[in-house]
């Protein structure tokens, strides 16, 4: 599942409809992410939503050391519970887990190969 040196990413968009409940989610998920090796890579509260994400008022990319860790974190009992808070505080959410390019692939692309 993991390419050498390839990171894993969670990519999500949503319309936050309950700010207080979402703040509770952030307060709980932040230390948990640190425990599992995740970190917020990018966040935008005014994303340019396209193709069924036009109502989104939040877009987040979370980076993990590997794809395996990203998937295991999402499927963990801890995150399943935390995601219930996120889902209750949002509408029209999207969530994707993807693998980044490994260092060899990045080098080949940089060299035009």
N, CA, C and O atoms as a printed pandas DataFrame, in Angstrom:
     atom_number atom_name residue_name chain_id  residue_number  x_coord  y_coord  z_coord
0              1         N          UNK        A               1    0.811   -1.192    0.000
1              2        CA          UNK        A               1    0.000    0.000    0.000
2              3         C          UNK        A               1    0.860    1.263    0.000
3              4         O          UNK        A               1    0.486    2.255   -0.625
4              5         N          UNK        A               2    1.996    1.247    0.683
5              6        CA          UNK        A               2    2.816    2.451    0.790
6              7         C          UNK        A               2    3.992    2.419   -0.170
7              8         O          UNK        A               2    4.725    1.432   -0.237
8              9         N          UNK        A               3    4.169    3.508   -0.915
9             10        CA          UNK        A               3    5.377    3.691   -1.711
10            11         C          UNK        A               3    6.448    4.211   -0.762
11            12         O          UNK        A               3    6.131    4.834    0.251
12            13         N          UNK        A               4    7.687    3.964   -1.076
13            14        CA          UNK        A               4    8.782    4.451   -0.231
14            15         C          UNK        A               4    8.716    5.974   -0.143
15            16         O          UNK        A               4    8.672    6.664   -1.161
16            17         N          UNK        A               5    8.709    6.478    1.066
17            18        CA          UNK        A               5    8.704    7.914    1.335
18            19         C          UNK        A               5    7.433    8.639    0.883
19            20         O          UNK        A               5    7.434    9.869    0.836
20            21         N          UNK        A               6    6.361    7.936    0.552
21            22        CA          UNK        A               6    5.128    8.599    0.139
22            23         C          UNK        A               6    4.247    8.856    1.354
23            24         O          UNK        A               6    3.995    7.960    2.159
24            25         N          UNK        A               7    3.795   10.070    1.468
25            26        CA          UNK        A               7    2.927   10.438    2.573
26            27         C          UNK        A               7    1.484   10.110    2.226
27            28         O          UNK        A               7    1.148    9.903    1.060
28            29         N          UNK        A               8    0.631   10.064    3.248
29            30        CA          UNK        A               8   -0.803    9.885    3.064
30            31         C          UNK        A               8   -1.509   11.181    3.431
31            32         O          UNK        A               8   -1.046   11.923    4.298
32            33         N          UNK        A               9   -2.630   11.450    2.771
33            34        CA          UNK        A               9   -3.362   12.695    3.004
34            35         C          UNK        A               9   -4.855   12.448    3.165
35            36         O          UNK        A               9   -5.448   11.642    2.447
36            37         N          UNK        A              10   -5.448   13.152    4.114
37            38        CA          UNK        A              10   -6.901   13.255    4.202
38            39         C          UNK        A              10   -7.248   14.578    3.532
39            40         O          UNK        A              10   -6.626   15.601    3.820
40            41         N          UNK        A              11   -8.229   14.566    2.645
41            42        CA          UNK        A              11   -8.690   15.780    1.996
42            43         C          UNK        A              11  -10.189   15.875    2.242
43            44         O          UNK        A              11  -10.951   14.988    1.856
44            45         N          UNK        A              12  -10.605   16.962    2.890
45            46        CA          UNK        A              12  -12.026   17.085    3.204
46            47         C          UNK        A              12  -12.533   18.491    2.961
47            48         O          UNK        A              12  -11.808   19.475    3.112
48            49         N          UNK        A              13  -13.798   18.558    2.578
49            50        CA          UNK        A              13  -14.505   19.823    2.474
50            51         C          UNK        A              13  -15.834   19.644    3.188
51            52         O          UNK        A              13  -16.372   18.539    3.262
52            53         N          UNK        A              14  -16.351   20.739    3.709
53            54        CA          UNK        A              14  -17.662   20.672    4.349
54            55         C          UNK        A              14  -18.216   22.060    4.571
55            56         O          UNK        A              14  -17.505   23.062    4.485
56            57         N          UNK        A              15  -19.487   22.093    4.855
57            58        CA          UNK        A              15  -20.137   23.327    5.278
58            59         C          UNK        A              15  -20.365   23.172    6.781
59            60         O          UNK        A              15  -21.178   22.355    7.211
60            61         N          UNK        A              16  -19.648   23.956    7.569
61            62        CA          UNK        A              16  -19.812   23.911    9.019
62            63         C          UNK        A              16  -21.115   24.626    9.349
63            64         O          UNK        A              16  -21.294   25.795    9.010
64            65         N          UNK        A              17  -22.026   23.912   10.016
65            66        CA          UNK        A              17  -23.334   24.478   10.340
66            67         C          UNK        A              17  -23.514   24.713   11.834
67            68         O          UNK        A              17  -24.414   25.449   12.240
68            69         N          UNK        A              18  -22.671   24.100   12.654
69            70        CA          UNK        A              18  -22.723   24.284   14.109
70            71         C          UNK        A              18  -21.305   24.598   14.581
71            72         O          UNK        A              18  -20.509   23.692   14.828
72            73         N          UNK        A              19  -21.002   25.881   14.702
73            74        CA          UNK        A              19  -19.644   26.314   15.049
74            75         C          UNK        A              19  -19.199   25.796   16.414
75            76         O          UNK        A              19  -18.048   25.385   16.563
76            77         N          UNK        A              20  -20.077   25.806   17.408
77            78        CA          UNK        A              20  -19.709   25.336   18.749
78            79         C          UNK        A              20  -19.354   23.857   18.741
79            80         O          UNK        A              20  -18.345   23.451   19.317
80            81         N          UNK        A              21  -20.172   23.068   18.097
81            82        CA          UNK        A              21  -19.913   21.631   18.025
82            83         C          UNK        A              21  -18.645   21.366   17.222
83            84         O          UNK        A              21  -17.863   20.483   17.577
84            85         N          UNK        A              22  -18.430   22.121   16.141
85            86        CA          UNK        A              22  -17.216   21.924   15.356
86            87         C          UNK        A              22  -15.981   22.320   16.165
87            88         O          UNK        A              22  -14.937   21.677   16.051
88            89         N          UNK        A              23  -16.087   23.362   16.973
89            90        CA          UNK        A              23  -14.973   23.765   17.839
90            91         C          UNK        A              23  -14.640   22.649   18.829
91            92         O          UNK        A              23  -13.472   22.439   19.156
92            93         N          UNK        A              24  -15.652   21.938   19.303
93            94        CA          UNK        A              24  -15.430   20.786   20.191
94            95         C          UNK        A              24  -14.655   19.698   19.448
95            96         O          UNK        A              24  -13.729   19.101   19.997
96            97         N          UNK        A              25  -15.042   19.446   18.197
97            98        CA          UNK        A              25  -14.338   18.455   17.373
98            99         C          UNK        A              25  -12.867   18.840   17.218
99           100         O          UNK        A              25  -11.983   18.005   17.406
100          101         N          UNK        A              26  -12.605   20.096   16.878
101          102        CA          UNK        A              26  -11.226   20.561   16.675
102          103         C          UNK        A              26  -10.422   20.407   17.957
103          104         O          UNK        A              26   -9.273   19.964   17.925
104          105         N          UNK        A              27  -11.021   20.770   19.081
105          106        CA          UNK        A              27  -10.335   20.665   20.370
106          107         C          UNK        A              27   -9.940   19.225   20.683
107          108         O          UNK        A              27   -8.884   18.980   21.266
108          109         N          UNK        A              28  -10.783   18.281   20.298
109          110        CA          UNK        A              28  -10.505   16.868   20.567
110          111         C          UNK        A              28   -9.617   16.223   19.505
111          112         O          UNK        A              28   -8.788   15.370   19.825
112          113         N          UNK        A              29   -9.784   16.624   18.249
113          114        CA          UNK        A              29   -9.040   15.953   17.181
114          115         C          UNK        A              29   -7.590   16.435   17.113
115          116         O          UNK        A              29   -6.709   15.671   16.718
116          117         N          UNK        A              30   -7.332   17.672   17.487
117          118        CA          UNK        A              30   -5.975   18.228   17.383
118          119         C          UNK        A              30   -4.946   17.381   18.151
119          120         O          UNK        A              30   -3.957   16.963   17.550
120          121         N          UNK        A              31   -5.135   17.109   19.453
121          122        CA          UNK        A              31   -4.131   16.293   20.155
122          123         C          UNK        A              31   -4.103   14.842   19.666
123          124         O          UNK        A              31   -3.046   14.211   19.665
124          125         N          UNK        A              32   -5.252   14.313   19.251
125          126        CA          UNK        A              32   -5.293   12.950   18.734
126          127         C          UNK        A              32   -4.476   12.844   17.448
127          128         O          UNK        A              32   -3.722   11.889   17.262
128          129         N          UNK        A              33   -4.628   13.830   16.560
129          130        CA          UNK        A              33   -3.839   13.813   15.319
130          131         C          UNK        A              33   -2.352   13.766   15.616
131          132         O          UNK        A              33   -1.608   13.012   14.990
132          133         N          UNK        A              34   -1.924   14.574   16.571
133          134        CA          UNK        A              34   -0.504   14.595   16.931
134          135         C          UNK        A              34   -0.052   13.213   17.394
135          136         O          UNK        A              34    1.039   12.767   17.036
136          137         N          UNK        A              35   -0.877   12.535   18.181
137          138        CA          UNK        A              35   -0.557   11.182   18.676
138          139         C          UNK        A              35   -0.355   10.189   17.546
139          140         O          UNK        A              35    0.517    9.323   17.629
140          141         N          UNK        A              36   -1.158   10.307   16.479
141          142        CA          UNK        A              36   -1.091    9.328   15.382
142          143         C          UNK        A              36   -0.185    9.781   14.245
143          144         O          UNK        A              36   -0.095    9.102   13.222
144          145         N          UNK        A              37    0.488   10.920   14.407
145          146        CA          UNK        A              37    1.447   11.369   13.402
146          147         C          UNK        A              37    0.871   12.253   12.321
147          148         O          UNK        A              37    1.543   12.529   11.327
148          149         N          UNK        A              38   -0.361   12.703   12.493
149          150        CA          UNK        A              38   -0.980   13.571   11.495
150          151         C          UNK        A              38   -0.779   15.034   11.834
151          152         O          UNK        A              38   -0.594   15.404   12.993
152          153         N          UNK        A              39   -0.820   15.870   10.785
153          154        CA          UNK        A              39   -0.753   17.317   11.006
154          155         C          UNK        A              39   -1.511   18.020    9.887
155          156         O          UNK        A              39   -1.525   17.564    8.743
156          157         N          UNK        A              40   -2.132   19.123   10.233
157          158        CA          UNK        A              40   -2.863   19.880    9.230
158          159         C          UNK        A              40   -1.843   20.507    8.285
159          160         O          UNK        A              40   -0.974   21.271    8.705
160          161         N          UNK        A              41   -1.963   20.177    7.022
161          162        CA          UNK        A              41   -1.061   20.649    5.973
162          163         C          UNK        A              41   -1.578   21.960    5.377
163          164         O          UNK        A              41   -0.800   22.867    5.083
164          165         N          UNK        A              42   -2.907   22.050    5.202
165          166        CA          UNK        A              42   -3.522   23.255    4.649
166          167         C          UNK        A              42   -4.958   23.340    5.139
167          168         O          UNK        A              42   -5.627   22.324    5.328
168          169         N          UNK        A              43   -5.427   24.580    5.344
169          170        CA          UNK        A              43   -6.804   24.808    5.785
170          171         C          UNK        A              43   -7.288   26.110    5.173
171          172         O          UNK        A              43   -6.545   27.089    5.119
172          173         N          UNK        A              44   -8.540   26.124    4.709
173          174        CA          UNK        A              44   -9.110   27.328    4.114
174          175         C          UNK        A              44  -10.567   27.437    4.555
175          176         O          UNK        A              44  -11.340   26.495    4.383
176          177         N          UNK        A              45  -10.939   28.573    5.118
177          178        CA          UNK        A              45  -12.327   28.792    5.531
178          179         C          UNK        A              45  -13.131   29.531    4.460
179          180         O          UNK        A              45  -14.305   29.839    4.662
180          181         N          UNK        A              46  -12.504   29.810    3.337
181          182        CA          UNK        A              46  -13.199   30.394    2.183
182          183         C          UNK        A              46  -12.740   29.699    0.900
183          184         O          UNK        A              46  -12.237   30.353   -0.013
184          185         N          UNK        A              47  -12.914   28.368    0.827
185          186        CA          UNK        A              47  -12.441   27.666   -0.368
186          187         C          UNK        A              47  -13.304   28.016   -1.588
187          188         O          UNK        A              47  -14.474   28.375   -1.459
188          189         N          UNK        A              48  -12.705   27.905   -2.746
189          190        CA          UNK        A              48  -13.424   28.106   -4.004
190          191         C          UNK        A              48  -14.044   26.772   -4.391
191          192         O          UNK        A              48  -13.489   26.032   -5.203
192          193         N          UNK        A              49  -15.190   26.470   -3.810
193          194        CA          UNK        A              49  -15.846   25.184   -4.033
194          195         C          UNK        A              49  -16.309   25.019   -5.473
195          196         O          UNK        A              49  -16.885   25.937   -6.056
196          197         N          UNK        A              50  -16.061   23.872   -6.030
197          198        CA          UNK        A              50  -16.463   23.520   -7.395
198          199         C          UNK        A              50  -17.035   22.106   -7.369
199          200         O          UNK        A              50  -16.691   21.310   -6.496
200          201         N          UNK        A              51  -17.892   21.801   -8.310
201          202        CA          UNK        A              51  -18.418   20.450   -8.497
202          203         C          UNK        A              51  -18.936   19.833   -7.199
203          204         O          UNK        A              51  -18.306   18.951   -6.615
204          205         N          UNK        A              52  -20.060   20.303   -6.778
205          206        CA          UNK        A              52  -20.777   19.812   -5.586
206          207         C          UNK        A              52  -20.159   20.223   -4.260
207          208         O          UNK        A              52  -20.535   19.687   -3.218
208          209         N          UNK        A              53  -19.230   21.152   -4.273
209          210        CA          UNK        A              53  -18.666   21.658   -3.015
210          211         C          UNK        A              53  -18.831   23.175   -2.912
211          212         O          UNK        A              53  -18.147   23.826   -2.123
212          213         N          UNK        A              54  -19.740   23.733   -3.710
213          214        CA          UNK        A              54  -19.921   25.184   -3.748
214          215         C          UNK        A              54  -20.312   25.769   -2.388
215          216         O          UNK        A              54  -19.965   26.914   -2.100
216          217         N          UNK        A              55  -21.017   25.025   -1.556
217          218        CA          UNK        A              55  -21.469   25.554   -0.259
218          219         C          UNK        A              55  -20.425   25.366    0.844
219          220         O          UNK        A              55  -20.658   25.771    1.983
220          221         N          UNK        A              56  -19.284   24.761    0.526
221          222        CA          UNK        A              56  -18.261   24.493    1.544
222          223         C          UNK        A              56  -17.704   25.796    2.115
223          224         O          UNK        A              56  -17.384   26.729    1.378
224          225         N          UNK        A              57  -17.595   25.839    3.438
225          226        CA          UNK        A              57  -16.930   26.963    4.088
226          227         C          UNK        A              57  -15.704   26.483    4.865
227          228         O          UNK        A              57  -15.175   27.188    5.725
228          229         N          UNK        A              58  -15.268   25.264    4.538
229          230        CA          UNK        A              58  -14.054   24.717    5.139
230          231         C          UNK        A              58  -13.467   23.647    4.217
231          232         O          UNK        A              58  -14.177   22.762    3.739
232          233         N          UNK        A              59  -12.182   23.746    3.983
233          234        CA          UNK        A              59  -11.432   22.718    3.254
234          235         C          UNK        A              59  -10.156   22.463    4.050
235          236         O          UNK        A              59   -9.468   23.401    4.455
236          237         N          UNK        A              60   -9.845   21.182    4.271
237          238        CA          UNK        A              60   -8.677   20.832    5.086
238          239         C          UNK        A              60   -7.921   19.689    4.415
239          240         O          UNK        A              60   -8.518   18.730    3.925
240          241         N          UNK        A              61   -6.595   19.813    4.406
241          242        CA          UNK        A              61   -5.724   18.713    3.995
242          243         C          UNK        A              61   -4.885   18.360    5.216
243          244         O          UNK        A              61   -4.202   19.211    5.786
244          245         N          UNK        A              62   -4.946   17.086    5.609
245          246        CA          UNK        A              62   -4.175   16.600    6.748
246          247         C          UNK        A              62   -3.147   15.610    6.228
247          248         O          UNK        A              62   -3.475   14.708    5.457
248          249         N          UNK        A              63   -1.903   15.783    6.653
249          250        CA          UNK        A              63   -0.799   14.960    6.162
250          251         C          UNK        A              63   -0.398   13.934    7.212
251          252         O          UNK        A              63   -0.366   14.229    8.407
252          253         N          UNK        A              64   -0.092   12.720    6.748
253          254        CA          UNK        A              64    0.384   11.630    7.598
254          255         C          UNK        A              64    1.695   11.094    7.035
255          256         O          UNK        A              64    1.960   11.245    5.843
256          257         N          UNK        A              65    2.514   10.474    7.872
257          258        CA          UNK        A              65    3.807    9.955    7.395
258          259         C          UNK        A              65    3.695    8.966    6.239
259          260         O          UNK        A              65    4.562    8.931    5.367
260          261         N          UNK        A              66    2.621    8.154    6.228
261          262        CA          UNK        A              66    2.420    7.172    5.153
262          263         C          UNK        A              66    0.927    7.018    4.876
263          264         O          UNK        A              66    0.087    7.421    5.680
264          265         N          UNK        A              67    0.619    6.435    3.740
265          266        CA          UNK        A              67   -0.765    6.128    3.383
266          267         C          UNK        A              67   -1.364    5.153    4.392
267          268         O          UNK        A              67   -2.518    5.299    4.794
268          269         N          UNK        A              68   -0.588    4.174    4.792
269          270        CA          UNK        A              68   -1.072    3.172    5.744
270          271         C          UNK        A              68   -1.509    3.840    7.052
271          272         O          UNK        A              68   -2.562    3.512    7.600
272          273         N          UNK        A              69   -0.705    4.765    7.541
273          274        CA          UNK        A              69   -1.046    5.463    8.783
274          275         C          UNK        A              69   -2.302    6.308    8.591
275          276         O          UNK        A              69   -3.137    6.385    9.491
276          277         N          UNK        A              70   -2.444    6.945    7.423
277          278        CA          UNK        A              70   -3.634    7.755    7.143
278          279         C          UNK        A              70   -4.902    6.897    7.174
279          280         O          UNK        A              70   -5.911    7.296    7.757
280          281         N          UNK        A              71   -4.849    5.732    6.553
281          282        CA          UNK        A              71   -6.011    4.837    6.517
282          283         C          UNK        A              71   -6.289    4.275    7.907
283          284         O          UNK        A              71   -7.436    4.266    8.353
284          285         N          UNK        A              72   -5.254    3.810    8.591
285          286        CA          UNK        A              72   -5.446    3.244    9.929
286          287         C          UNK        A              72   -5.999    4.285   10.894
287          288         O          UNK        A              72   -6.830    3.961   11.743
288          289         N          UNK        A              73   -5.547    5.532   10.773
289          290        CA          UNK        A              73   -6.062    6.590   11.638
290          291         C          UNK        A              73   -7.548    6.805   11.380
291          292         O          UNK        A              73   -8.332    6.897   12.325
292          293         N          UNK        A              74   -7.939    6.883   10.122
293          294        CA          UNK        A              74   -9.352    7.095    9.778
294          295         C          UNK        A              74  -10.227    5.943   10.264
295          296         O          UNK        A              74  -11.348    6.163   10.724
296          297         N          UNK        A              75   -9.722    4.725   10.164
297          298        CA          UNK        A              75  -10.500    3.543   10.538
298          299         C          UNK        A              75  -10.413    3.201   12.020
299          300         O          UNK        A              75  -11.055    2.252   12.469
300          301         N          UNK        A              76   -9.637    3.949   12.778
301          302        CA          UNK        A              76   -9.464    3.648   14.206
302          303         C          UNK        A              76  -10.747    3.924   14.991
303          304         O          UNK        A              76  -11.550    4.779   14.615
304          305         N          UNK        A              77  -10.921    3.192   16.077
305          306        CA          UNK        A              77  -12.080    3.410   16.948
306          307         C          UNK        A              77  -12.127    4.846   17.454
307          308         O          UNK        A              77  -13.203    5.433   17.575
308          309         N          UNK        A              78  -10.953    5.412   17.750
309          310        CA          UNK        A              78  -10.902    6.781   18.261
310          311         C          UNK        A              78  -11.451    7.769   17.236
311          312         O          UNK        A              78  -12.253    8.641   17.573
312          313         N          UNK        A              79  -11.012    7.628   15.976
313          314        CA          UNK        A              79  -11.486    8.583   14.983
314          315         C          UNK        A              79  -12.941    8.335   14.594
315          316         O          UNK        A              79  -13.668    9.277   14.277
316          317         N          UNK        A              80  -13.359    7.106   14.617
317          318        CA          UNK        A              80  -14.774    6.834   14.330
318          319         C          UNK        A              80  -15.651    7.618   15.305
319          320         O          UNK        A              80  -16.673    8.179   14.909
320          321         N          UNK        A              81  -15.259    7.657   16.572
321          322        CA          UNK        A              81  -16.008    8.434   17.569
322          323         C          UNK        A              81  -15.882    9.928   17.317
323          324         O          UNK        A              81  -16.879   10.649   17.370
324          325         N          UNK        A              82  -14.671   10.404   17.042
325          326        CA          UNK        A              82  -14.471   11.830   16.778
326          327         C          UNK        A              82  -15.233   12.278   15.528
327          328         O          UNK        A              82  -15.774   13.383   15.491
328          329         N          UNK        A              83  -15.272   11.427   14.516
329          330        CA          UNK        A              83  -15.936   11.812   13.270
330          331         C          UNK        A              83  -17.438   12.003   13.454
331          332         O          UNK        A              83  -18.068   12.723   12.681
332          333         N          UNK        A              84  -18.012   11.371   14.462
333          334        CA          UNK        A              84  -19.443   11.574   14.740
334          335         C          UNK        A              84  -19.703   13.033   15.093
335          336         O          UNK        A              84  -20.727   13.591   14.699
336          337         N          UNK        A              85  -18.793   13.654   15.827
337          338        CA          UNK        A              85  -18.929   15.073   16.177
338          339         C          UNK        A              85  -18.795   15.920   14.910
339          340         O          UNK        A              85  -19.593   16.827   14.672
340          341         N          UNK        A              86  -17.772   15.612   14.096
341          342        CA          UNK        A              86  -17.571   16.351   12.841
342          343         C          UNK        A              86  -18.792   16.262   11.952
343          344         O          UNK        A              86  -19.240   17.271   11.407
344          345         N          UNK        A              87  -19.328   15.081   11.803
345          346        CA          UNK        A              87  -20.480   14.881   10.925
346          347         C          UNK        A              87  -21.722   15.595   11.447
347          348         O          UNK        A              87  -22.517   16.105   10.659
348          349         N          UNK        A              88  -21.897   15.638   12.771
349          350        CA          UNK        A              88  -23.051   16.325   13.355
350          351         C          UNK        A              88  -22.945   17.843   13.202
351          352         O          UNK        A              88  -23.961   18.538   13.201
352          353         N          UNK        A              89  -21.729   18.356   13.073
353          354        CA          UNK        A              89  -21.500   19.806   12.995
354          355         C          UNK        A              89  -21.425   20.323   11.565
355          356         O          UNK        A              89  -21.269   21.526   11.356
356          357         N          UNK        A              90  -21.533   19.432   10.566
357          358        CA          UNK        A              90  -21.345   19.835    9.166
358          359         C          UNK        A              90  -22.418   19.258    8.263
359          360         O          UNK        A              90  -23.171   18.362    8.645
360          361         N          UNK        A              91  -22.465   19.803    7.044
361          362        CA          UNK        A              91  -23.322   19.283    5.974
362          363         C          UNK        A              91  -22.496   19.194    4.700
363          364         O          UNK        A              91  -21.457   19.841    4.573
364          365         N          UNK        A              92  -22.963   18.397    3.773
365          366        CA          UNK        A              92  -22.344   18.299    2.442
366          367         C          UNK        A              92  -20.846   18.022    2.512
367          368         O          UNK        A              92  -20.069   18.594    1.748
368          369         N          UNK        A              93  -20.448   17.155    3.420
369          370        CA          UNK        A              93  -19.030   16.853    3.587
370          371         C          UNK        A              93  -18.520   15.904    2.513
371          372         O          UNK        A              93  -19.239   15.026    2.036
372          373         N          UNK        A              94  -17.266   16.104    2.150
373          374        CA          UNK        A              94  -16.547   15.158    1.303
374          375         C          UNK        A              94  -15.304   14.732    2.081
375          376         O          UNK        A              94  -14.776   15.508    2.878
376          377         N          UNK        A              95  -14.843   13.525    1.860
377          378        CA          UNK        A              95  -13.658   13.029    2.572
378          379         C          UNK        A              95  -12.964   12.021    1.673
379          380         O          UNK        A              95  -13.573   11.041    1.243
380          381         N          UNK        A              96  -11.696   12.260    1.390
381          382        CA          UNK        A              96  -10.902   11.384    0.530
382          383         C          UNK        A              96   -9.561   11.125    1.203
383          384         O          UNK        A              96   -8.985   12.022    1.818
384          385         N          UNK        A              97   -9.070    9.906    1.086
385          386        CA          UNK        A              97   -7.724    9.585    1.551
386          387         C          UNK        A              97   -6.909    9.254    0.303
387          388         O          UNK        A              97   -7.311    8.419   -0.508
388          389         N          UNK        A              98   -5.757    9.918    0.158
389          390        CA          UNK        A              98   -4.936    9.665   -1.024
390          391         C          UNK        A              98   -3.465    9.578   -0.655
391          392         O          UNK        A              98   -3.030   10.107    0.369
392          393         N          UNK        A              99   -2.719    8.911   -1.496
393          394        CA          UNK        A              99   -1.283    8.766   -1.297
394          395         C          UNK        A              99   -0.543    9.808   -2.119
395          396         O          UNK        A              99   -0.861   10.031   -3.288
396          397         N          UNK        A             100    0.438   10.441   -1.507
397          398        CA          UNK        A             100    1.272   11.411   -2.201
398          399         C          UNK        A             100    2.331   10.698   -3.037
399          400         O          UNK        A             100    2.410    9.469   -3.049
400          401         N          UNK        A             101    3.126   11.476   -3.723
401          402        CA          UNK        A             101    4.201   10.903   -4.529
402          403         C          UNK        A             101    5.410   10.609   -3.643
403          404         O          UNK        A             101    5.724   11.378   -2.735
404          405         N          UNK        A             102    6.077    9.503   -3.913
405          406        CA          UNK        A             102    7.309    9.212   -3.194
406          407         C          UNK        A             102    8.433   10.093   -3.744
407          408         O          UNK        A             102    8.270   10.741   -4.778
408          409         N          UNK        A             103    9.549   10.112   -3.065
409          410        CA          UNK        A             103   10.657   10.992   -3.453
410          411         C          UNK        A             103   11.215   10.656   -4.839
411          412         O          UNK        A             103   11.605   11.561   -5.577
412          413         N          UNK        A             104   11.260    9.387   -5.199
413          414        CA          UNK        A             104   11.776    9.000   -6.520
414          415         C          UNK        A             104   10.879    9.540   -7.626
415          416         O          UNK        A             104   11.374   10.020   -8.645
416          417         N          UNK        A             105    9.574    9.467   -7.438
417          418        CA          UNK        A             105    8.637    9.981   -8.432
418          419         C          UNK        A             105    8.771   11.491   -8.561
419          420         O          UNK        A             105    8.757   12.023   -9.671
420          421         N          UNK        A             106    8.903   12.187   -7.433
421          422        CA          UNK        A             106    9.072   13.648   -7.472
422          423         C          UNK        A             106   10.342   14.007   -8.250
423          424         O          UNK        A             106   10.330   14.934   -9.060
424          425         N          UNK        A             107   11.417   13.292   -8.012
425          426        CA          UNK        A             107   12.688   13.573   -8.697
426          427         C          UNK        A             107   12.553   13.335  -10.190
427          428         O          UNK        A             107   13.012   14.152  -10.988
428          429         N          UNK        A             108   11.927   12.226  -10.583
429          430        CA          UNK        A             108   11.745   11.924  -12.003
430          431         C          UNK        A             108   10.930   13.021  -12.686
431          432         O          UNK        A             108   11.256   13.442  -13.796
432          433         N          UNK        A             109    9.875   13.480  -12.024
433          434        CA          UNK        A             109    9.048   14.543  -12.614
434          435         C          UNK        A             109    9.835   15.833  -12.737
435          436         O          UNK        A             109    9.724   16.537  -13.741
436          437         N          UNK        A             110   10.627   16.148  -11.727
437          438        CA          UNK        A             110   11.444   17.374  -11.749
438          439         C          UNK        A             110   12.438   17.331  -12.890
439          440         O          UNK        A             110   12.795   18.366  -13.452
440          441         N          UNK        A             111   12.896   16.104  -13.240
441          442        CA          UNK        A             111   13.881   15.948  -14.304
442          443         C          UNK        A             111   13.202   15.773  -15.671
443          444         O          UNK        A             111   13.880   15.584  -16.681
444          445         N          UNK        A             112   11.867   15.836  -15.702
445          446        CA          UNK        A             112   11.144   15.700  -16.959
446          447         C          UNK        A             112   11.065   14.289  -17.463
447          448         O          UNK        A             112   10.880   14.078  -18.661
448          449         N          UNK        A             113   11.196   13.327  -16.605
449          450        CA          UNK        A             113   11.174   11.915  -17.011
450          451         C          UNK        A             113    9.793   11.325  -16.817
451          452         O          UNK        A             113    9.579   10.147  -17.103
